[in-house]
Amino acid sequence: MPRMTLARGFLRTASAAAHLRLFVLVGVATVLVTRAFLVLTDYPKLGGGAGHGGLHIAHMLWGGLLMLAGLLVMLVFTGLASRRRGALIGGVGFGLFIDEVGKLVAVDGYFYRPAAGLIYLSFVALTGLTWWVTRRGRTDRETVSGAARSAAAADTALHGALCGLTPQDRDEALRRLRATGGPATALDAALAAVLEAVPERPARRPAPHHELARRARAWVTARVSGKRPLVHIAAWGATLQAALLLVAIAVDGLTGGLADETQWTAIAGALACSLTSLALSLRGTALLRRDRSAALRTLRAALLVDLLLGQAFKFTINQFSAVAGWLISLALLYVLSAQLGRGPAGPRVRRASAREPLTA
């Protein structure tokens, strides 16, 4: 990685963030599909079930085998395709593995109630790692060392020797190689020559579902960005979501609905997060007329408190029925983030042209 010495052997690939996102999304989808399938089929047991000599093959085993398969694909094969397939296979395996985390931490096994919260926290941690890698990838384009740029260019050239490079891929690799800000080395010149010499392949036409997803994103973004009524809806939505949980817990407490409750730690955590989120939401809503930018940041902080901490307690209390509230929080966060993304851009750093001469 850029801040580490290359002697340690760590260098982040240009596609690291994309592959991490694929891993996380596939893992989340695997958990949700697995839980839905088990509920609909009344929790079948492959192999006849445990007890009385029966054999129960837990899907944690299949998850471990798939993670091993994904790791072997990336260890044995080189290039971008192996990383993508490894992320896909490993994501399915991790989803199957983490779905049975309850069997590893409690005698209650698969139905251990805090398991849902632990699963959620594991994906929150992976999402945080993905965000960090994405952010570092954006800043490191200008600050990464020349040796790291050369290593990244060599990796791109290796992929091009196997599958060819599109004109866009070649130009991006050359631009990164030339953006060192210092005199080019003999290695840089040699790598630039290799990148120019690798076979060219036409840009692949996007698959129909990819094109449909792109158009859907563009349509949603166009209707979300700059819409002031949506900001007020998101503000009141964040406020109501926090307030409703407090009201629900109060009503259950007054009516005896909490008499048999055992997850008091989760309830206390949910209450604390909801109070914090409610205070921030009210503060952000009050700021909308005076300082829109500060209001949006405050409202986003309220939703992040809920998504990063509060939802883990909600999953523990409500199990996977909390998915609906989680999706609502994600939608509200998207609306607010789209508004913040329309702020004035900062000064741009000049990017080196891919066609500038590079000589040692």
ZAMARGU-4260 file (C-alpha; in steps of 0.2 Angstrom, whole numbers, plus 5000, padded with zeros to 4 digits):
<rodrens>
0) 5000/5000/5000 | 5006/5018/4996 | 5011/5022/5014 | 5020/5006/5017 | 5037/5002/5010
5) 5037/4991/4994 | 5049/4980/5002 | 5035/4973/5013 | 5026/4967/4997 | 5010/4977/4999
10) 5003/4986/4985 | 4985/4990/4983 | 4978/4986/4965 | 4968/4999/4956 | 4952/4989/4956
15) 4953/4985/4975 | 4938/4996/4980 | 4927/4988/4966 | 4931/4971/4971 | 4928/4974/4989
20) 4911/4982/4985 | 4907/4966/4975 | 4913/4955/4989 | 4902/4964/5002 | 4886/4966/4991
25) 4887/4947/4986 | 4889/4943/5005 | 4874/4953/5010 | 4863/4946/4996 | 4869/4928/5001
30) 4864/4930/5019 | 4847/4938/5015 | 4843/4924/5001 | 4849/4910/5013 | 4838/4917/5028
35) 4823/4919/5016 | 4826/4901/5009 | 4827/4893/5026 | 4811/4902/5032 | 4801/4897/5017
40) 4807/4879/5017 | 4805/4877/5036 | 4824/4875/5039 | 4828/4858/5030 | 4843/4849/5036
45) 4854/4842/5022 | 4859/4824/5026 | 4844/4819/5037 | 4847/4831/5052 | 4856/4829/5068
50) 4852/4816/5081 | 4848/4798/5080 | 4863/4795/5069 | 4858/4808/5057 | 4870/4819/5047
55) 4869/4837/5047 | 4880/4847/5035 | 4879/4865/5040 | 4880/4878/5026 | 4895/4885/5036
60) 4905/4871/5029 | 4900/4876/5011 | 4904/4894/5015 | 4922/4889/5020 | 4924/4879/5005
65) 4919/4893/4994 | 4930/4905/5002 | 4944/4893/5000 | 4939/4891/4981 | 4939/4910/4979
70) 4956/4912/4988 | 4964/4898/4977 | 4957/4907/4961 | 4966/4923/4966 | 4982/4913/4971
75) 4984/4902/4956 | 4978/4913/4942 | 4983/4931/4938 | 4974/4946/4931 | 4959/4956/4934
80) 4946/4942/4930 | 4953/4931/4943 | 4951/4944/4956 | 4933/4947/4951 | 4929/4929/4951
85) 4938/4927/4968 | 4928/4941/4975 | 4912/4934/4969 | 4915/4916/4975 | 4922/4922/4991
90) 4907/4934/4994 | 4895/4919/4993 | 4906/4909/5004 | 4908/4923/5017 | 4889/4925/5017
95) 4886/4907/5020 | 4899/4906/5034 | 4894/4922/5043 | 4876/4917/5043 | 4880/4903/5055
100) 4890/4914/5067 | 4877/4910/5081 | 4884/4892/5081 | 4901/4898/5085 | 4897/4910/5100
105) 4882/4903/5109 | 4874/4886/5114 | 4858/4892/5107 | 4866/4889/5090 | 4859/4896/5074
110) 4844/4904/5082 | 4855/4914/5094 | 4847/4931/5094 | 4862/4943/5094 | 4869/4933/5079
115) 4859/4945/5067 | 4867/4960/5075 | 4884/4952/5074 | 4881/4948/5056 | 4876/4966/5053
120) 4892/4972/5062 | 4903/4961/5051 | 4896/4969/5035 | 4897/4987/5043 | 4916/4983/5046
125) 4918/4977/5028 | 4909/4992/5021 | 4920/5004/5032 | 4936/4995/5024 | 4928/4998/5007
130) 4925/5016/5010 | 4943/5018/5017 | 4951/5010/5002 | 4940/5020/4990 | 4945/5036/4998
135) 4963/5032/4999 | 4963/5027/4980 | 4956/5044/4976 | 4969/5054/4986 | 4984/5042/4981
140) 4982/5045/4963 | 4992/5061/4966 | 5002/5057/4981 | 5008/5039/4979 | 5026/5036/4976
145) 5034/5033/4959 | 5039/5015/4964 | 5021/5011/4968 | 5015/5019/4952 | 5027/5008/4942
150) 5021/4993/4951 | 5003/4997/4947 | 5008/5000/4929 | 5016/4984/4928 | 5001/4975/4935
155) 4990/4984/4921 | 5003/4979/4908 | 5002/4961/4914 | 4983/4961/4912 | 4984/4969/4895
160) 4996/4955/4889 | 4984/4942/4894 | 4967/4950/4888 | 4972/4966/4879 | 4968/4984/4885
165) 4955/4996/4879 | 4960/5013/4874 | 4953/5020/4890 | 4962/5007/4901 | 4979/5011/4892
170) 4977/5030/4893 | 4972/5029/4912 | 4988/5018/4915 | 4999/5029/4905 | 4992/5045/4914
175) 4995/5037/4931 | 5013/5033/4926 | 5017/5050/4920 | 5009/5059/4935 | 5024/5056/4946
180) 5029/5075/4946 | 5047/5071/4944 | 5059/5065/4931 | 5055/5049/4923 | 5066/5034/4927
185) 5071/5020/4914 | 5059/5009/4922 | 5045/5021/4919 | 5050/5023/4901 | 5051/5004/4898
190) 5034/5001/4906 | 5026/5015/4895 | 5033/5006/4880 | 5026/4990/4886 | 5009/4998/4889
195) 5009/5005/4871 | 5014/4988/4864 | 5001/4977/4872 | 4987/4972/4861 | 4972/4983/4860
200) 4954/4976/4862 | 4938/4986/4859 | 4929/4992/4874 | 4916/4979/4879 | 4898/4984/4876
205) 4889/4984/4893 | 4878/4970/4896 | 4859/4974/4895 | 4857/4973/4914 | 4872/4984/4917
210) 4865/4997/4905 | 4848/4995/4913 | 4856/4998/4930 | 4866/5013/4924 | 4851/5021/4917
215) 4841/5018/4933 | 4855/5026/4943 | 4855/5041/4932 | 4836/5042/4932 | 4836/5041/4951
220) 4851/5054/4953 | 4842/5066/4942 | 4826/5066/4952 | 4835/5066/4969 | 4849/5079/4967
225) 4843/5097/4970 | 4826/5093/4975 | 4822/5103/4991 | 4806/5094/4995 | 4815/5078/4996
230) 4827/5085/5009 | 4813/5090/5020 | 4806/5072/5018 | 4822/5065/5022 | 4824/5076/5037
235) 4807/5071/5044 | 4809/5053/5039 | 4825/5052/5050 | 4816/5061/5064 | 4801/5050/5064
240) 4812/5034/5062 | 4821/5038/5078 | 4805/5044/5087 | 4795/5028/5082 | 4807/5016/5090
245) 4807/5026/5106 | 4788/5026/5106 | 4787/5008/5102 | 4799/5003/5117 | 4789/5014/5128
250) 4772/5006/5123 | 4779/4989/5125 | 4786/4993/5142 | 4769/5000/5148 | 4759/4986/5141
255) 4770/4972/5147 | 4777/4968/5130 | 4794/4968/5137 | 4790/4956/5152 | 4799/4941/5143
260) 4812/4951/5134 | 4830/4945/5137 | 4840/4957/5126 | 4841/4971/5138 | 4858/4976/5132
265) 4852/4978/5114 | 4837/4988/5120 | 4848/5000/5130 | 4859/5002/5115 | 4845/5005/5103
270) 4838/5018/5115 | 4854/5027/5116 | 4857/5027/5097 | 4839/5032/5094 | 4840/5047/5106
275) 4856/5052/5098 | 4849/5051/5081 | 4833/5060/5086 | 4843/5074/5094 | 4854/5076/5078
280) 4839/5075/5067 | 4830/5089/5076 | 4845/5099/5076 | 4847/5097/5057 | 4829/5100/5053
285) 4830/5116/5063 | 4846/5121/5053 | 4838/5119/5036 | 4832/5137/5034 | 4848/5145/5041
290) 4863/5134/5035 | 4858/5121/5022 | 4875/5113/5021 | 4877/5111/5040 | 4859/5104/5041
295) 4863/5091/5028 | 4879/5086/5037 | 4870/5085/5054 | 4855/5075/5046 | 4868/5063/5038
300) 4877/5061/5055 | 4860/5056/5062 | 4857/5042/5049 | 4875/5036/5051 | 4873/5034/5070
305) 4858/5023/5066 | 4866/5013/5052 | 4883/5010/5060 | 4877/5007/5078 | 4858/5007/5080
310) 4854/4995/5067 | 4865/4982/5075 | 4854/4983/5090 | 4838/4983/5080 | 4844/4967/5071
315) 4847/4959/5088 | 4830/4964/5094 | 4819/4961/5079 | 4830/4949/5069 | 4829/4950/5051
320) 4813/4959/5051 | 4824/4975/5054 | 4829/4974/5035 | 4814/4986/5031 | 4820/4999/5042
325) 4838/4997/5037 | 4833/5000/5018 | 4823/5015/5023 | 4838/5022/5032 | 4849/5019/5017
330) 4837/5027/5005 | 4836/5043/5017 | 4855/5043/5017 | 4856/5042/4998 | 4845/5057/4997
335) 4855/5068/5009 | 4872/5062/5001 | 4866/5067/4984 | 4862/5084/4990 | 4879/5086/4998
340) 4887/5080/4982 | 4881/5095/4973 | 4892/5107/4983 | 4905/5117/4975 | 4920/5107/4969
345) 4937/5111/4976 | 4953/5116/4966 | 4957/5102/4954 | 4975/5096/4952 | 4981/5095/4934
350) 4982/5078/4928 | 4996/5073/4916 | 4990/5069/4899 | 4992/5051/4893 | 5000/5057/4877
355) 5014/5067/4885 | 5031/5060/4880 | 5040/5050/4894 | 5058/5048/4892 | 5071/5043/4905
</rodrens>
